[in-house]
Every structure is written in structure tokens, then in C-alpha cells.
Amino acid sequence: MRLDSSLENVGAEFLVLGNLLIEKIQAFKAYNNFPGYDIVATNAQKHSSCFIQVKSRWATDASGFLIRNFDCDFVVVVLLNRGYRKSRKRQPDDLGRREPVFYVLPAKIVKDAQHKDSNWGKVYLRHIDQRDQYIGNWNLVRQFLDGEFSPETSASAP
């Protein structure tokens, strides 16, 4: 049976929006379910904007996510860490609930990490080089809006 995580998905989008605002990055949620992005971040002084797609995983033991549409500049993967689904390594008293983790990834890096044999567009986080540098790295969005970083041409974050 498939878990209905629609509320968690919307919650993840608002978590990303909230983090951007706390980082003083102007942003708003796209409410019309655009296929390639969920949030638009802007810099009015530089007349720039970027599109952010949010992907969330409910399970603490999730290893990846699905993505097919790359009509965005960044993909923010939110590991909600609400509990285990499959892990056999857990301790009996460990329910797996943790604080959410945010990976702020340039779309090109996600596309390059996509599993080539997957018809579903599966991306495993372990296939992203130096993935820890992207945890909570909202500065990449800021640098993009300031014209200091281009996720389309960069092989890795600055």
C-alpha cells in the first residue's frame, strides 16, 4: 500500500519557502502546480529570479527520489525524517524521527546523478558527489540571484 504523503509534500514546500525567507531571500510559492517548479526566488535589485523544485521524502531511511522535469534552476530535496519504512538496522526504541534535512542542489547536478537505467527518473543521494556541501546551502540560491553562480554550467558548487 502506498503512503499518502500529500500533506507532507506541501509542508516541505512551505519549509523550503520559510528557510528562504529566514535567509532574507525573497521568494513565493507557485500555487498553480507548475510541473517544473514549486517556488520562485527573486532579487528585485538585480532583476533576477530562479525556479526551485521541491522534492520530499517522508521516510528517514529513504535513499533517493524521483524527478523527470528539470525546468528549474535548483532542486531542494527535503528529507522529512518522519520515521522508518523499511530499515532493518534500526533499534527497537528508535522510531526514526529526526529534524528535516535540506539539500539545495543545482538542477544540473541532480540531472547528472540521475540513474541512467531508471524509467522513473530515480536519483540516489549517494550518487551526488560531495553531497554534504549542499546541506542547508541556501547561499547557492543567493549567489545565483546575485549573478555570481550559474547552476547550468557548474559541475559542482563554489
Residue pairs with C-beta under 8 A, 6 or more apart in sequence:
3 58
3 85
5 56
5 58
8 56
8 58
8 80
8 82
9 54
9 56
11 56
11 80
12 54
12 56
12 78
12 80
12 100
13 29
13 38
13 39
13 54
14 29
15 78
15 100
15 102
16 38
16 39
16 52
16 54
16 76
16 78
16 102
17 27
17 28
17 29
17 39
19 102
19 136
19 138
20 26
20 27
20 39
20 41
20 138
20 141
21 27
23 138
23 139
23 141
23 142
25 41
25 43
25 138
25 141
25 142
25 145
26 41
26 42
26 43
26 44
27 39
27 40
27 41
27 42
27 52
28 39
28 40
28 42
29 38
29 39
30 37
30 38
30 39
30 40
34 71
35 69
35 71
36 51
36 53
36 69
36 70
36 71
36 72
37 51
37 52
37 53
37 71
37 72
38 52
38 53
38 54
39 51
39 52
39 54
39 76
40 49
40 50
40 51
40 52
41 49
41 50
41 52
41 141
41 145
42 48
42 49
42 145
43 49
43 145
43 146
46 145
46 146
46 147
48 144
48 145
48 146
48 147
49 145
50 72
50 73
50 74
50 141
50 144
50 145
51 71
51 72
51 73
51 74
52 72
52 73
52 74
52 75
52 76
52 141
53 67
53 69
53 72
53 74
53 75
53 76
53 107
54 75
54 76
54 78
55 65
55 66
55 67
55 75
55 76
55 77
55 78
56 65
56 77
56 78
56 79
56 80
57 64
57 65
57 77
57 78
57 79
57 80
58 80
58 82
58 83
58 85
59 81
59 82
59 83
59 84
59 85
59 86
59 96
60 79
60 81
60 82
60 83
60 84
60 87
60 96
60 97
60 98
61 84
61 85
61 86
61 87
61 90
61 96
62 79
62 85
63 124
63 125
63 126
64 115
64 122
64 123
64 124
64 125
64 126
65 77
65 122
65 123
66 120
66 121
66 122
66 123
67 75
67 110
67 114
67 121
67 123
68 120
68 121
70 107
70 110
70 111
72 107
73 106
73 107
73 144
73 151
73 152
74 104
74 105
74 106
74 107
74 140
74 141
74 144
74 151
75 105
75 106
75 107
75 110
76 102
76 103
76 104
76 105
77 102
77 103
77 105
77 125
78 100
78 101
78 102
78 103
79 100
79 101
79 102
79 103
80 100
81 96
81 97
81 98
81 99
81 100
81 101
82 96
82 97
83 95
83 96
83 97
84 90
84 94
84 95
84 96
87 96
90 96
101 135
101 136
102 135
102 136
103 125
103 128
103 131
103 134
103 135
104 134
104 135
104 136
104 137
104 138
104 140
104 141
105 128
105 134
106 140
106 151
106 152
106 154
106 157
107 151
107 152
108 151
108 152
108 153
108 154
108 155
109 128
109 134
109 151
109 155
109 156
109 157
110 123
110 128
113 123
113 124
113 127
113 128
114 121
114 122
114 123
115 122
115 123
115 124
115 127
125 131
128 134
129 156
130 156
133 156
133 157
134 140
134 157
137 157
140 149
140 151
140 157
140 158
143 149
143 158
144 150
144 151
148 158
149 157
149 158
